[in-house]
Amino acid sequence: MGLLKSVDNVPGIDFYDYRDDDYYNKYQYRVRFKLTGARYTWFCKVPEDLDKRLTSKGGYSIRKEDLKKVTEHQQAIKDFIVWRNLKRKEKSVTIRVEYDTVAIFSNDLQMLKEIEKIDPTNEYDYTEVQKSQFAGVKHFVREPKHKYRIYLKSRRVEGDFAKDLADLIKRSPDLQPSDALRIWLKGATTATTSSWRYRYCSSSYSINYNDESTLSYLALMHGDMLGKRYKLEKRPTPV
């Protein structure tokens, strides 16, 4: 499971989803939206099947309490069925319908945006997967205490970054800062005067951890400050 972070500076994207793998191990993007009556498309192979369900008295009929709202959104539902069938034929998407919520997964963001033509007044949110990537492996003579290490970026920091990061590390036992980072955080959060050394983060600062979900949370809070990530392993014994 990933963690969503709202973004406002990436054209066409509303959220980043920090996770280890793509959606269904193959899709980078997802669009979600509400479509009244979407669940009734489960047994509609073609748009005309919706008409049959609206008038049916049998097991595939639409619930009496839903008839009015489904009828009001009938055209949008039928347009969705047409779009769904076309994209499934092209094998370019995976579609998941849960009650009245539709989620569509693809690697083509612009193609996903075509869904807005069904109802331009509706709200759609677009998410892009941000996968964890390893820059390499660091080997040690002995078995390391942690599985992974991530470095911060050399960058000027603003506001309460140091305090927020220190608080996050304090609340998360799995996050183990390097000695240099620990000293910097202590100075940045206890200094009585503003010093230039605490206004800049260094790429030599690192954090060790074991649980991938911990990194997801760290990325959610401070993703723009995270740099290269490494696996930590014991050096293989020479053959």
Beta strands, then each sheet from edge to edge (+ up, - down):
strand 1: 3-6
strand 2: 15-19
strand 3: 29-34
strand 4: 94-98
strand 5: 101-106
strand 6: 124-131
strand 7: 136-140
strand 8: 148-152
strand 9: 155-156
strand 10: 176-177
strand 11: 200-201
strand 12: 206-209
strand 13: 226-234
sheet 1: 1+ 2- 6- 3+ 5- 4+
sheet 2: 7+ 13+ 8- 12+ 10-
sheet 3: 9+ 11-
end
